[in-house]
Amino acid sequence: MTRTAIILTGASRGLGAALARTLAAPGTRLVTVARRPDPALAAAVAERGGALDQIAADLSDPVQAGRAAQQAAAALPAGAERYRLINNAGTLQPLARAEDLADAGAVAAALNLNVGAAIVMTAAFLRATPSAGADRRVLNISSGAGRTPYAGWHVYCATKAALDMATRTLALEHGAAGLRAVSIAPGVIDTDMQASIRCADPAAMPMRARFVDLYAQGALPSAEQVAARLAAYLEHADFGAREIDDLRQAR
């Protein structure tokens, strides 16, 4: 019997891949959305006695995002005690100062991946899950960059700020019916995203030196460490008490 049903986007790499493996458990049906299926994840979930549905989609494409949202919602089983949506998919690109953001396609793809896909996935999740009789939670993976501007991160900062506001609006609309929603900044993590930051042009991103130093000092937590904290946070009794939160400051 499925007690917990979870949709997780961006499950193929970094934090998303670590979250997928952390959440796999008996009685849990995990529905992942990523660019490609992960055979190793399927084996890990089976070994832990869980259930898995993998949906392949590029969420930066609005058509694929809409289709994936419908597929993910349809994969949710009826009668679960807990329903969870984790909107984790995102991109830091394009990294550039405002005057250099001339590629409209790249900007649009980032907007759709970081914000649009999360909104569409949330809509499908809400329609597919009961408004009463089940514990429903939405966790949006945001960033401190949505609350503090960084030169060169023009698009990323804007999209994460938008994700924060979308979360607040979601809680306003559906909080009275029991839905709990949080947009959380997980902090700096040792992933491929950080590797791309360290290779960025310092002229376009003055904060690059700070991230290089954090890596050199071994101050970056692993994706697995952060995934474990997020999984515990998601199930905490006071989840949703703060709609905008930071994992580094959370209990």
PyMOL commands that set and color helices and strands:
alter all, ss='L'
color gray80, all
select helices_A, chain A and resi 14-23+39-47+62-75+98-100+104-128+144-146+154-177+192-198+208-216+223-234
alter helices_A, ss='H'
color red, helices_A
select strands_A, chain A and resi 4-9+28-34+51-56+82-87+135-141+180-185+244-246
alter strands_A, ss='S'
color yellow, strands_A
deselect
rebuild
show_as cartoon
